[in-house]
Amino acid sequence: MTLTFDQSDIPLAEGQEMITALQAVVEAERARVFFEGADDTDRSMIEGAFWKTFEGEAAQGGVILLRLWCLIDALQTRRLKTRLFDRGFAFLEAAVAAAGDLRLNLDWGFAPQKLIWAIDQAETLQRVRQQSRVEMHVAHPQQMEADLAA
C-alpha cells in the first residue's frame, strides 16, 4: 500500500514516534544538529539509526523524518535556539513532541509562533506529569523505592 499525502499538509506523528527520531539523533551521536543544523552526512547517519529501530510503516517513518528535519530547521531561528540553550533537554523533548502534533507545510515549514506555543504547552504538560509523580511518591514512599529498584 502506498501512502500519498499533500505536501502542504503533512500527516501528524505520535509523540512516541517522534521520540524514536530523537533517540536516533542521540544514537547517531549527532545531537549538535539541533544547534548547528544538519548536513548530508548528519542526515544519512541519523536516518540509518532511525531505520534500524523503527518498526512501523515506511511511509509513516518518512513522515516522522520529514517532521524531524523541519524541526531542526526551525530550531536554527534565534528565538528557538535561545530557548534551547536556556532550557536544555527538557525543551528539546517538548519540541519533538510538539513537532508531531503541529500542522506542517513542506514549502514553509512549521509556523514559528505556533511552534513556540506548542512547545510551551508541551513543557507545561511535562511539568504537570513530573509534579504528579513527585506527589505520588511523597504520598506513597514505598512505591518510589519500588520504582527506583525497577
C-alpha positions as CSV (number, residue, x, y, z in Angstrom):
1,M,0.0,0.0,0.0
2,T,1.3,3.4,-0.9
3,L,0.7,6.4,1.3
4,T,0.4,9.7,-0.6
5,F,0.0,13.0,1.0
6,D,-0.4,16.6,0.2
7,Q,2.9,18.5,0.7
8,S,1.1,21.4,2.1
9,D,-0.3,19.3,4.9
10,I,2.0,16.5,6.2
11,P,0.3,13.9,8.3
12,L,0.7,14.0,12.1
13,A,3.0,11.7,14.0
14,E,2.5,10.3,17.5
15,G,4.7,11.6,20.3
16,Q,6.4,8.3,20.9
17,E,7.2,8.0,17.2
18,M,8.8,11.4,17.3
19,I,10.8,10.4,20.4
20,T,12.1,7.5,18.3
21,A,13.5,10.1,15.9
22,L,15.1,12.0,18.8
23,Q,16.7,8.7,20.1
24,A,18.1,8.1,16.6
25,V,19.8,11.5,16.7
26,V,21.4,10.6,20.0
27,E,22.3,7.1,18.8
28,A,24.0,8.5,15.8
29,E,25.9,10.9,18.1
30,R,24.6,13.9,16.1
31,A,22.9,16.0,18.8
32,R,24.7,19.0,17.6
33,V,22.3,19.2,14.6
34,F,19.8,20.8,17.0
35,F,22.2,23.7,17.5
36,E,24.0,23.8,14.1
37,G,21.6,22.3,11.6
38,A,22.1,19.1,9.6
39,D,24.3,18.4,6.6
40,D,24.0,15.4,4.3
41,T,26.3,13.3,6.5
42,D,24.3,14.0,9.6
43,R,21.1,13.2,7.8
44,S,22.4,10.0,6.5
45,M,23.7,8.8,9.9
46,I,20.5,9.8,11.7
47,E,18.3,8.2,9.1
48,G,20.4,5.0,9.3
49,A,20.0,4.9,13.1
50,F,16.3,5.7,12.8
51,W,15.5,2.9,10.3
52,K,17.4,0.3,12.5
53,T,14.9,0.8,15.3
54,F,11.7,2.0,13.6
55,E,9.1,-0.8,13.3
56,G,6.2,1.0,11.6
57,E,5.2,1.5,8.0
58,A,7.9,3.0,5.8
59,A,5.6,5.9,4.8
60,Q,5.0,6.8,8.4
61,G,8.7,6.7,9.1
62,G,9.2,9.1,6.2
63,V,6.7,11.5,7.8
64,I,8.5,11.3,11.1
65,L,11.8,12.1,9.5
66,L,10.3,15.0,7.5
67,R,8.9,16.4,10.7
68,L,12.3,16.0,12.4
69,W,14.2,17.8,9.6
70,C,11.7,20.6,9.6
71,L,12.0,20.9,13.4
72,I,15.8,21.0,13.1
73,D,15.5,23.8,10.5
74,A,13.1,25.7,12.8
75,L,15.4,25.4,15.8
76,Q,18.0,27.4,13.8
77,T,16.0,30.6,14.4
78,R,17.3,32.9,17.0
79,R,14.3,32.7,19.4
80,L,14.1,28.9,19.4
81,K,17.8,28.5,19.6
82,T,17.9,30.8,22.6
83,R,15.2,28.7,24.3
84,L,17.1,25.5,23.5
85,F,20.3,26.8,25.1
86,D,18.4,28.1,28.2
87,R,16.2,25.1,28.8
88,G,18.3,22.2,27.5
89,F,17.0,18.6,27.0
90,A,13.5,19.3,28.6
91,F,12.9,21.9,25.9
92,L,14.2,19.5,23.2
93,E,11.9,16.7,24.3
94,A,8.9,19.1,24.3
95,A,9.9,20.5,20.9
96,V,10.0,17.0,19.4
97,A,6.6,16.2,20.9
98,A,5.1,19.4,19.6
99,A,6.6,18.8,16.1
100,G,4.5,15.6,15.8
101,D,1.2,17.5,16.5
102,L,1.5,20.7,14.5
103,R,0.4,21.4,11.0
104,L,3.4,21.2,8.7
105,N,3.7,22.6,5.2
106,L,6.9,21.4,3.4
107,D,7.2,24.7,1.5
108,W,7.0,26.9,4.6
109,G,8.0,24.6,7.4
110,F,6.4,25.0,10.8
111,A,4.7,28.3,11.7
112,P,7.3,29.7,14.1
113,Q,5.0,31.3,16.6
114,K,2.7,28.3,16.6
115,L,5.7,26.0,17.2
116,I,6.7,28.2,20.2
117,W,3.2,28.0,21.7
118,A,3.1,24.2,21.2
119,I,6.5,23.8,22.8
120,D,5.4,25.9,25.8
121,Q,2.2,23.8,26.1
122,A,4.3,20.5,25.9
123,E,6.7,21.8,28.6
124,T,3.8,22.7,30.9
125,L,2.4,19.2,30.4
126,Q,5.8,17.7,31.2
127,R,5.9,19.7,34.4
128,V,2.4,18.6,35.5
129,R,3.3,15.0,34.9
130,Q,6.5,15.3,36.8
131,Q,4.8,17.1,39.7
132,S,2.1,14.3,39.8
133,R,4.9,11.7,40.0
134,V,6.6,13.6,42.9
135,E,3.3,14.0,44.7
136,M,2.5,10.3,44.3
137,H,6.0,9.3,45.6
138,V,5.6,11.6,48.6
139,A,2.2,10.1,49.4
140,H,3.5,6.5,48.8
141,P,7.2,6.4,49.5
142,Q,7.3,2.6,49.2
143,Q,6.2,3.0,45.6
144,M,9.2,5.3,44.9
145,E,11.5,2.6,46.3
146,A,9.9,0.0,44.0
147,D,10.2,2.4,41.0
148,L,13.9,3.0,41.8
149,A,14.6,-0.7,42.2
150,A,13.0,-1.4,38.8
